[in-house]
Amino acid sequence: MPHPAAAAIPPERTGRKGLPVTLAAGLLGYGHGATELVCSCTLTRVLDATDLAAGAVLWFNLLAFVSQPPVGWIVDRLGRPHRFLLLSAPLLAAGLAVSPWWPGAAIGLLGVGNCLYHVIAGASSLRLSGGTAAPLGLMVGPGAIGVSLGIGLARLPAAYAFGGCAIALLLGLGVGLVGGPAEEADKVGRADREADTRVRFAPLALLLLCVAARALAGAGLGFEWDTSAGTAIALAVGAVLGKIGGGFAADRMGWLRFCLVALGLGVPALWGGQTFAVLGWCGALLFQAPMAVTLGGIGQALPGRPALAFGLASTAVYAGTLLPSRGVAAVMHSAAGLSGVALATALLLALGLAGGRHAPAPVAGTREESH
């Protein structure tokens, strides 16, 4: 069953053109994967061909992740976020096209295009979800496999790499435009403005800390057997399955109950996974499974602000990945460290979800709004 605060996000149960919710969210996810593939492939090739290195990565991350909250705030103020999704396509295409000659400009274009797709597709998936977690997992999940495939594609000859990126961009953003909420649910109208849109600051802070803690743990965790492109892709597939499957399972079992079970099973799997690949893969999958629930909780703590909610979640992920060091890696490779991170994550999630409960609010996309 969905979280009790589900009414904070419009329960529109059809996508654009009458598509089923799961298909509409899956199309957004396909576009997300394509966006990440283009960015990771082009950025990898730029880094291999120039001496920009750390500065280029920082420049890209600032534009792609740190800028998401202010961009999300603007998108929420403008209303109807999905109509702006097409803006990301020409930016990504331009970044891909100029990368052989102007790498700095390419990184800037890719970063802004990546930011726009994340914020707008994320807001669309939150408005599409109706307070459930499954559509959120479908939208976010494919990003991990896109990153891994993009890095692999960058190792091919230039013609294949650029051709693959161009095809992914055309197909991915094309289907992404078809996905998303029904046109009426995409509007931010009178019902949204008159609803209870008070920010739940304490739950929001707890859930963002939960996101950052999981990102820190994921960045600090490594496996002895993860030494090739094949194992990296296998782990990315596990992350995708965990995020997507976790959303569906959480809606059936109850959000908090599912997350506690997933984390409880994931920690011992990660213990053994340092040596045994199958256990490590399962542990990584289970550790990613609460993602959709956490994102849904953040959206409910920021009612009426789906783009800002998604932007803050993305920035929290980036913040968590900044901290890993040898000390963090050593902690994550110990049973006590893994258990402590899992316990902290579960506690933050439980408190955040409990504090975010509130009375149902009027929703957008209903008959009442249109009059």
C-alpha positions in Angstrom: 0.0 0.0 0.0 1.2 3.5 -0.7 2.4 5.9 2.0 -0.5 7.6 3.9 0.6 11.0 2.5 0.0 9.9 -1.0 -2.6 12.6 -1.7 0.1 15.2 -1.6 1.0 14.3 -5.2 -1.8 14.2 -7.8 -3.2 10.6 -8.1 -3.5 10.8 -11.9 -3.5 7.2 -13.1 -2.9 7.7 -16.8 0.0 9.0 -18.7 0.1 11.2 -21.8 -2.1 10.0 -24.6 -3.9 7.7 -22.2 -0.8 5.5 -21.7 -0.7 3.2 -18.6 1.2 4.7 -15.8 4.0 2.1 -15.8 4.5 2.5 -19.5 4.6 6.3 -19.3 7.1 6.2 -16.5 9.2 3.6 -18.2 9.4 5.8 -21.3 10.8 8.6 -19.1 13.2 6.1 -17.7 14.4 5.1 -21.1 15.0 8.8 -21.9 16.9 9.1 -18.6 19.2 6.1 -19.6 19.8 7.7 -23.0 20.7 11.0 -21.5 23.2 9.4 -19.1 24.7 7.3 -22.0 25.3 10.4 -24.1 26.8 12.4 -21.2 29.0 9.6 -19.8 30.3 8.6 -23.3 31.1 12.2 -24.4 32.6 13.1 -21.0 34.8 10.0 -21.0 36.1 10.8 -24.5 36.8 14.4 -23.6 38.8 13.3 -20.5 40.8 10.8 -22.4 41.7 13.3 -25.1 42.5 16.4 -23.0 44.2 17.4 -19.8 41.0 18.9 -18.3 40.6 15.9 -15.9 39.3 16.9 -12.4 38.3 20.4 -13.4 36.1 19.1 -16.2 34.4 16.6 -13.9 33.8 19.3 -11.3 32.4 21.7 -14.0 30.0 19.0 -15.3 28.8 18.0 -11.8 28.2 21.6 -10.8 26.0 22.1 -13.8 24.3 18.7 -13.9 23.7 18.2 -10.2 24.3 21.2 -8.0 22.2 23.4 -10.2 19.2 21.2 -10.1 17.4 22.7 -7.0 17.4 26.3 -8.4 16.4 25.1 -11.8 13.7 22.9 -10.2 12.3 25.9 -8.3 12.0 27.9 -11.6 10.3 25.0 -13.3 7.8 24.6 -10.5 7.1 28.4 -10.7 6.5 28.2 -14.5 4.2 25.2 -14.1 3.5 22.2 -16.5 7.1 20.9 -16.2 6.8 18.2 -18.9 6.4 20.8 -21.7 10.0 21.9 -21.1 11.5 18.4 -21.6 12.4 19.1 -25.2 14.8 21.8 -24.1 17.4 19.2 -23.0 17.7 17.6 -26.5 19.4 20.4 -28.4 21.8 21.1 -25.6 22.9 17.4 -25.4 23.1 17.2 -29.2 25.2 20.4 -29.3 27.5 19.2 -26.6 28.0 15.9 -28.5 28.7 17.7 -31.8 31.3 20.3 -30.5 33.1 17.9 -28.1 36.0 17.1 -30.5 36.9 20.8 -30.9 35.6 22.7 -27.9 35.7 20.3 -24.9 35.0 22.9 -22.3 31.9 24.2 -24.1 30.8 20.6 -24.7 30.9 19.8 -21.0 28.9 22.9 -20.2 26.2 22.1 -22.7 26.0 18.5 -21.6 25.8 19.5 -17.9 22.9 21.9 -18.5 21.1 19.4 -20.7 21.6 16.7 -18.1 20.2 19.0 -15.4 17.1 19.9 -17.4 16.3 16.3 -18.2 16.7 15.2 -14.6 14.6 18.0 -13.1 11.8 17.9 -15.7 11.5 14.1 -16.1 11.8 13.8 -12.3 9.0 16.3 -11.7 6.9 14.5 -14.4 7.4 11.1 -12.7 6.4 12.5 -9.3 3.2 14.0 -10.7 2.6 10.8 -12.6 3.1 8.6 -9.6 0.0 9.4 -7.6 1.9 8.9 -4.4 3.1 5.4 -5.3 6.8 4.4 -5.6 6.8 2.2 -8.8 6.8 5.0 -11.4 9.7 6.7 -9.6 11.8 3.5 -9.8 10.9 3.1 -13.5 12.1 6.7 -14.2 15.3 6.7 -12.2 16.5 3.1 -12.5 17.8 3.1 -16.2 20.2 6.0 -15.4 22.8 3.6 -13.9 22.9 1.3 -17.0 23.1 4.3 -19.2 26.3 5.5 -17.4 28.0 2.1 -17.7 27.1 1.6 -21.3 28.2 5.1 -22.2 31.7 4.5 -20.6 31.9 1.3 -22.6 30.8 3.0 -25.8 33.5 5.7 -25.4 36.2 3.0 -25.8 35.0 2.3 -29.4 36.3 4.2 -32.5 34.9 7.7 -32.7 32.4 6.9 -35.5 30.8 4.2 -33.5 30.8 6.2 -30.3 29.2 9.3 -31.9 26.8 7.2 -33.9 25.6 5.3 -30.9 25.2 8.5 -28.9 23.2 10.1 -31.7 20.9 7.1 -32.0 20.4 6.9 -28.2 19.7 10.6 -28.1 17.0 10.6 -30.8 15.3 7.4 -29.5 15.7 8.2 -25.9 14.4 11.7 -25.8 11.8 10.9 -28.4 10.1 8.3 -26.2 10.7 10.4 -23.1 8.5 13.1 -24.6 5.7 10.6 -25.0 6.0 9.5 -21.4 5.0 11.6 -18.4 1.7 12.6 -16.8 -1.5 13.3 -18.7 -1.8 16.9 -19.9 -4.3 17.9 -17.2 -2.1 16.4 -14.4 0.9 18.2 -15.7 -0.7 21.6 -15.1 0.1 23.4 -11.8 -3.2 25.2 -11.4 -5.5 26.7 -8.7 -5.8 23.4 -6.9 -2.0 23.2 -6.4 -1.8 26.8 -5.2 -4.7 26.5 -2.8 -3.6 23.2 -1.4 -1.6 22.7 1.8 1.8 23.2 0.4 3.7 23.7 3.6 7.2 22.3 3.5 7.8 19.5 6.1 11.4 20.7 6.9 12.3 18.0 9.4 11.2 15.0 7.3 12.8 16.6 4.2 16.1 17.0 6.0 16.0 13.4 7.3 15.2 11.9 3.9 17.9 14.0 2.2 20.4 12.8 4.8 19.2 9.2 4.0 19.9 9.8 0.3 23.4 11.2 1.0 24.2 8.3 3.4 23.3 5.7 0.8 25.3 7.5 -1.8 28.3 7.7 0.5 28.0 4.0 1.2 27.6 3.1 -2.4 30.6 5.1 -3.4 32.8 3.7 -0.7 31.8 0.1 -1.3 34.0 -2.0 -3.6 34.2 -5.7 -4.5 37.4 -7.6 -5.1 35.9 -9.3 -8.2 34.7 -6.1 -9.8 37.7 -5.7 -12.2 36.2 -5.6 -15.7 33.7 -3.7 -17.8 31.5 -6.8 -17.7 31.2 -6.8 -13.9 30.6 -3.1 -13.9 27.7 -3.5 -16.3 26.4 -6.4 -14.2 26.4 -4.3 -11.1 24.7 -1.5 -13.0 22.0 -3.9 -14.1 21.6 -5.0 -10.5 21.1 -1.3 -9.5 18.5 -0.8 -12.2 16.6 -3.9 -11.1 16.8 -2.9 -7.5 15.4 0.6 -8.0 12.6 -0.6 -10.4 11.7 -3.7 -8.5 11.9 -1.9 -5.1 9.3 0.5 -6.2 6.8 -2.2 -7.1 7.6 -4.3 -4.1 7.3 -1.3 -1.7 3.8 -0.4 -3.0 2.7 -4.0 -2.3 4.3 -4.6 1.1 4.2 -1.1 2.5 7.0 1.5 2.1 8.7 1.2 5.4 8.3 -2.5 5.9 9.8 -3.2 2.5 12.8 -0.9 3.1 13.6 -2.5 6.4 13.4 -6.0 4.9 15.6 -4.9 1.9 18.2 -3.3 4.0 18.1 -6.2 6.5 18.8 -8.8 3.8 21.2 -6.6 1.9 23.7 -6.1 4.6 24.6 -9.8 5.1 24.6 -10.2 1.3 27.2 -7.4 1.1 29.3 -9.0 3.9 29.7 -12.2 1.8 29.8 -10.3 -1.4 33.3 -9.1 -0.9 34.3 -12.6 -2.0 31.3 -14.1 -3.7 30.1 -12.2 -6.7 26.5 -13.5 -6.6 26.0 -12.4 -3.0 27.6 -9.0 -3.8 25.3 -8.5 -6.8 22.3 -9.3 -4.7 23.4 -7.1 -1.9 24.0 -4.1 -4.2 20.5 -4.7 -5.7 18.9 -4.7 -2.2 20.8 -1.7 -1.1 19.4 0.3 -4.0 15.9 -0.9 -3.6 14.7 1.8 -1.1 15.5 4.6 -3.7 12.0 5.0 -5.0 10.5 5.2 -1.6 13.0 7.8 -0.4 12.3 9.9 -3.5 8.5 9.6 -3.0 8.9 10.7 0.6 10.9 13.8 -0.4 8.2 14.6 -2.9 5.6 14.4 -0.2 7.6 16.6 2.2 7.6 19.3 -0.6 4.0 19.1 -1.8 3.4 21.1 -5.0 7.1 21.4 -5.8 8.0 18.2 -7.7 10.9 19.6 -9.7 12.5 21.1 -6.6 12.0 17.9 -4.7 13.8 15.9 -7.4 16.5 18.4 -7.7 17.3 18.3 -4.0 17.4 14.5 -4.1 19.9 14.5 -7.0 22.1 17.1 -5.2 22.0 14.9 -2.0 23.3 12.0 -4.1 26.1 14.1 -5.4 27.0 15.4 -1.9 27.2 11.9 -0.7 29.7 10.8 -3.4 32.0 13.7 -2.5 33.1 12.3 0.8 34.5 8.8 0.1 38.1 8.3 1.2 40.2 5.4 2.2 38.8 5.6 5.7 35.2 5.4 4.4 36.1 2.5 2.1 37.6 0.7 5.1 34.5 1.2 7.1 32.3 0.0 4.3 34.4 -3.2 4.0 33.7 -4.2 7.6 30.7 -5.9 9.0 30.2 -3.3 11.7 30.5 -0.4 9.2 27.9 -1.9 6.8 25.6 -2.6 9.7 26.0 0.9 11.0 25.2 2.5 7.6 22.2 0.3 7.1 20.9 1.0 10.6 21.4 4.8 10.1 19.7 4.7 6.7 16.7 2.8 8.0 16.3 5.1 11.0 16.5 8.3 8.9 14.0 6.8 6.4 11.6 5.7 9.1 11.7 9.1 10.9 11.4 10.9 7.6 8.4 9.0 6.4 6.6 9.2 9.7 7.2 12.9 10.0 5.9 13.5 6.4 2.4 12.3 7.0 -0.2 14.9 6.6 -3.9 15.3 5.7 -4.9 14.8 2.0 -4.6 17.9 -0.1 -6.5 18.9 -3.2 -4.9 17.5 -6.3 -4.2 18.8 -9.7 -5.6 17.3 -12.9 -9.1 16.8 -11.5 -12.4 17.9 -12.9 -12.7 20.6 -10.3 -9.4 22.2 -11.3 -10.5 22.7 -14.9 -13.5 24.8 -14.0 
